[in-house]
């Protein structure tokens, strides 16, 4: 009986050692060979238009008579406004941070005075101008031509890694241009 109880004690101590030792190593990180090295995680899930800076947009527009507000909020947004020939023009620049990147640009032309925006000279200038914004992979002539051709019909296209959308063609008195990174 003594032999059985000694064997039982050794088995019991062995079982405890098998349970406790791995737990101790797990808390301390274990031997270096068994450690899992954490991989870097992309901490910025916001996609941005490569190479486009907020200043590329707002400096160009303030030189052309737009007033600027911003940056406002977090994520940052700049708003530029101008009224001309009965058309209100509003451009919004969205950035995940304050100065270095742009996630999207949206432009709106609205006519509260009943001027058809698709015939208003200012909208015909603004949208094609915005299509030429500088970003990596840009094709400004192609983008500008597409915007001019789709001003009345609307639609979307991708040039480089950027999507251009013209919206609001169901109304004679408003249009929107959205420039964003392809999702």
C-alpha positions in Angstrom: 0.0 0.0 0.0 2.9 2.4 0.8 4.2 1.8 -2.7 0.9 2.7 -4.3 0.5 5.8 -2.2 4.0 7.0 -3.0 3.3 6.4 -6.7 0.0 8.3 -6.4 1.9 11.2 -4.7 4.4 11.4 -7.5 1.7 11.3 -10.1 -0.2 13.9 -8.3 2.8 16.2 -8.0 3.6 15.6 -11.7 0.1 16.6 -12.7 0.3 19.8 -10.7 3.6 20.6 -12.2 2.2 20.1 -15.7 -0.6 22.5 -14.9 1.3 25.2 -12.9 4.5 25.5 -14.9 2.8 26.4 -18.2 0.7 29.0 -16.4 3.8 30.6 -14.9 5.5 30.8 -18.3 2.4 32.2 -19.8 2.3 35.0 -17.3 6.0 35.8 -17.7 6.0 35.4 -21.5 7.7 32.0 -21.4 11.0 31.2 -23.1 11.9 33.6 -26.0 11.4 30.8 -28.5 7.8 30.3 -27.5 6.8 34.0 -27.4 4.4 35.3 -30.0 5.6 38.6 -31.3 2.7 41.0 -31.9 2.5 42.2 -35.5 2.0 45.9 -36.2 -1.7 46.7 -36.8 -2.8 49.4 -39.2 -3.9 52.0 -36.8 -5.4 54.3 -39.4 -8.5 52.7 -41.0 -9.4 55.9 -42.8 -8.4 55.8 -46.5 -7.0 58.9 -47.9 -6.4 60.4 -51.4 -2.7 59.7 -51.9 -0.6 62.9 -52.2 -3.5 65.4 -51.8 -3.2 68.0 -49.1 -6.0 70.1 -47.7 -4.0 73.2 -48.6 -3.9 72.1 -52.2 -7.7 72.6 -52.2 -8.4 75.5 -50.0 -5.5 77.7 -51.2 -6.6 77.3 -54.8 -10.2 78.2 -53.9 -9.4 81.2 -51.6 -7.3 82.7 -54.5 -10.5 82.5 -56.5 -12.7 84.4 -54.1 -14.0 81.6 -51.7 -14.2 82.3 -48.0 -12.7 79.6 -45.8 -13.8 78.2 -42.4 -11.8 75.6 -40.6 -10.4 73.3 -39.7 -13.5 72.4 -37.7 -14.0 69.4 -35.5 -12.4 66.0 -35.5 -11.9 64.5 -38.0 -11.1 67.9 -39.5 -13.2 69.6 -42.1 -12.7 72.9 -44.0 -15.6 74.6 -45.7 -15.2 77.1 -48.5 -18.1 79.2 -49.8 -18.8 81.6 -52.6 -22.0 83.0 -54.2 -21.9 84.1 -57.8 -24.4 84.6 -60.6 -27.3 83.3 -58.3 -25.5 80.1 -57.5 -24.2 79.1 -54.0 -21.0 77.1 -54.2 -19.9 75.1 -51.2 -16.8 72.9 -51.0 -16.0 70.7 -48.1 -12.6 69.1 -47.5 -12.5 66.1 -45.0 -9.2 65.1 -43.3 -8.6 62.4 -40.7 -6.0 64.8 -39.2 -5.5 68.6 -39.3 -3.1 69.3 -42.1 -1.5 66.4 -44.0 -4.2 64.2 -45.6 -7.5 64.3 -47.4 -10.1 61.6 -47.2 -12.7 63.3 -49.5 -13.7 66.5 -51.2 -17.4 67.4 -51.8 -18.6 70.3 -53.8 -22.2 71.5 -54.0 -23.8 74.1 -56.3 -27.3 75.2 -55.3 -29.4 77.9 -56.9 -31.9 79.4 -54.5 -32.8 82.0 -57.2 -34.1 79.5 -59.8 -31.0 79.5 -62.0 -30.4 76.1 -63.6 -27.1 75.1 -62.1 -26.2 72.9 -65.0 -26.2 76.0 -67.1 -24.6 78.3 -64.6 -21.1 79.4 -65.6 -19.7 79.1 -62.1 -20.6 75.5 -61.7 -19.3 74.7 -65.1 -16.0 76.2 -63.9 -15.9 74.8 -60.3 -16.4 71.1 -60.9 -13.9 70.7 -63.8 -11.4 72.7 -61.7 -11.8 70.4 -58.7 -11.3 67.4 -61.1 -7.7 68.6 -61.7 -6.6 68.5 -58.0 -3.1 67.0 -57.7 -2.9 63.5 -56.2 -0.7 60.4 -56.9 -1.9 58.8 -60.1 -4.0 61.8 -61.2 -4.9 62.3 -64.8 -6.2 65.8 -64.7 -7.2 66.2 -68.3 -9.1 62.9 -68.3 -10.8 63.7 -65.0 -11.8 67.2 -66.2 -13.1 65.9 -69.5 -15.2 63.3 -67.7 -16.7 65.9 -65.3 -17.6 68.2 -68.3 -19.2 65.3 -70.2 -21.3 64.1 -67.2 -22.3 67.5 -65.7 -25.9 67.0 -66.7 -26.2 63.2 -66.6 -24.2 62.4 -63.5 -22.4 59.2 -62.8 -19.2 58.0 -61.4 -15.7 57.0 -62.6 -12.4 55.9 -61.1 -9.1 57.6 -62.1 -6.0 56.2 -60.4 -7.2 55.3 -56.8 -9.8 58.1 -56.7 -13.5 58.0 -57.4 -15.4 60.9 -59.0 -19.2 61.1 -58.6 -21.6 63.7 -59.9 -24.9 63.6 -58.0 -28.1 65.5 -58.0 -29.0 65.3 -61.7 -32.6 64.8 -60.8 -32.8 68.5 -59.9 -32.4 71.5 -62.2 -31.2 73.6 -59.2 -28.5 71.6 -57.5 -25.5 69.4 -58.3 -22.8 67.7 -56.2 -19.4 66.5 -57.0 -17.8 64.0 -54.6 -14.1 63.1 -54.9 -13.0 60.2 -52.6 -10.6 57.3 -52.4 -11.8 54.0 -53.9 -13.1 51.8 -51.1 
